[in-house]
Amino acid sequence: MHGKDVADINVVLIGDSGVGKSNLLSRFTRNEFNLESKSTIGVEFATRSIQVEGKTIKAQIWDTAGQERYRAITSAYYRGAVGALLVYDIAKHLTYENAERWLKELRDHADINIVIMLVGNKSDLRHLRAVPSDEARAFAEKHGLSFLETSALDSSNVELAFQTILTAIYRIVSQRQMSGPGDSDFSPNSNVVPITVQPTQHTPKQSSCCQGN
């Protein structure tokens, strides 16, 4: 990130295999959804430029494989990320239980100031819901994460999820640029205070986050 503008913002998608990370990526970057999408091998990425507070920022979204055998490859990508969407499937409780393990992995490998959002995907599967929204929201609050439920299939809240996390990152990076010299990339000796706000609760336009509860 150079000069006054925030350039590339790297965000990783993490979570168990099959929770819909690749479709969240394709829905956000290309407005596409593929019911036949296969498991991601290693890491893939796509970019999209969006407006945040009057500035254009380029988001580089990294889609990581959920399977154990790719763990060494994918964890290497955490180090360059300033944001993470930790995704589970609202219809598969085990994918939600495993969020704790994914969170620990992020805390171990990623920058201390990484902005994390817990995302309950497949909210269109209301009739098969296995994870109550309130339970997931409480987990997110306990760990200082923001929280949203999305559906890559019907595109519910996908735009909002990415916009929310990218706005939070943009504000932190901008604040850092204004408060001191040096480059604005997150680094191990970064002085940015970890973000603990829950954007999903404080921004009025995000009242749609609770649809499908």
N, C-alpha and C positions, 0 to 999 in steps of 0.2 A: 504494500500500500504506500504509494508515493505521493508527495505533494499534499494538496488540500483535499483531493478527492479520495474516497475510499475505493480502491480498485477491486481485485478479486477477494471475495469472502468465501472461504472454504467451509462447507458444512458436510458432515458425514451422516449417513443413514445407517443405524445399527439396530440389531434385534434378531430374533430367531428366523430361520429359513421359513419362507412361506407366509410371512405376515403382511406382505404387500409392499415391501420397500421399493422394488423396481417399478411397480405401478404408480406409487406416489411420485417417484422421480419423473416418469414419463408423463404423468398427468400434469405435473407442475411445469415441466420444461417444454413439452410438445402437445399438451392437452390430448394425450392418447391413453388408452387402457387396453390391455391385452389379456383376455381370460386364459390364454394358452402360454403365458410367459413362463419360461423355464428358470430354474434356480441360477442365481448369479454365480459365475466362477471367478473367484478373486475379487477384483474391484472394477467398477465401471463408473464413468462420470458424465454429467451433462451440465450445460451452463444456461443461465437465463439472466438477462439484465432487467432489473426492476427499479421503480422509483421509490425512494425512501426519503421522506421529508424534503422533497424538492431536488434530491441528488439521484443520479443514476449509479447504481452499484451492480457489479457483475457477480452473481452468485455461482459458485462452482460446487455442485452437489455430487458427493461421492457416494455411490451405492455399494455397500460392502456385502460379501457373502455371509450368510448366517451359519453355515456349517462349521463344525469344530475344526475340520481339516484345513480350513483357510484362515484360522485365527491368527497365525503369525503374520500372514500377508496383510490382513485387514487392520490389525492393531498398529501397524506401522503408519497407517493413514491418520490415526488419531492425533499424532503429534503435530500435524500441520493444520488441524481443524480448529476453527474458532467457535463452531457451533455443532450441535449434534441433535438429531431427532431419534429418540429411542422408541422404536415402534414395537407394538404387540398387537395381537389379533383379539378383538373383544369377544370372539366366539370360542377362543381356545385359552383356557385358564393357564395352562402350562407356559404359554408364551409370555403371559403377564408375570407369572412367578419368576421366570428367568430374567425379567427386567432388572432385578436386583444384582444379578451376576454381571449383566452388561454394564450396569452403572459402575460397579466396582472396577471393571476393566477400564472404563473411561477414566475414572479417577486415578487409576494406576498409570495410565499411558498418556493421557491427554494433558494439555495445558491446564493449570489449576483454575484459570478464569474462563474455561469453556462454558458457553451458554447452552443449556440442555433443556429440551422440551420432551415430555412424555407424550406419545401419540398412540391413542387406541384406534387402530385402523379397522376397516370393514364395518363401520357403524350402520351400513345398510342391512346387516344381518341381525336386526333387532330381535327377531324371533328365536335366534340361537345364542343370544347374549349369555356369556359365562362370567364376564367381569363387570360388576356394577360400577357405574361412573363414579359414584361417591367414594368407593374403595380406592380406585385409581387416583382420584383427585387428592385424597388424603395422603396416599403414598407420595405423590408429587410434591405436596406442600411440606411433608416431613423432610424431603431431600432437597428442597429449594429449587424445584423444577416447575416450569409452566406446564400446562396440560390442555390437550384438545382431543376430541374424537373426530376422526376423519373417515371419508369413504373415497378411495381412489376410483371405485367403480362409478358412483354417481357424482363424484367430484366435490362432495360436501366437505367444506372446511379445509380443503387441500391448499388453496390459495392463502387462506387465513393463517394456516400453520406456518408456512414458509415466510409469509410477510411478517408475522409476529416475531419469529426468531431472528430474521434478518434485520428488522428494525431495532431489536434489542442489541444485537451485535454492533450495528452501525452507531448507535448512541454511545456504547462503551468505547469503541475505537475513536470516534470523533472527540470524545471527552479527553481521551488520552493524548490525542494529537494537540489539543488546545492546552493541556496542562504541562506539557514538557517536551524537550527535544528528543531526538532519536527516532527510529522508525516506529511505525504504529503496529507492526505485527505483534501478536501475542508471543511472548517468549518466557522461558522458565523463570527469569528474574523480573517478570512484569509486575508493576505495582497496582494493576487494576484490581479493584475490590470485586470479589466474586458476586455475581448477580443473584439476588434472592427474591426479586419481585416476581409475582405471578401475573404476567401481562394479560392472561385470559380473564382475570378478575377485575382488573382496573381500567381497561379500555372499554368505553361504552359500546362501541360498534361490534365488540366481540360477544355480545349476548347470544349470538347464534351458536356459540360453542356447545351449548347444552342440548341441541336438538337431538332427538332420538333417545333421550334418557328414559 
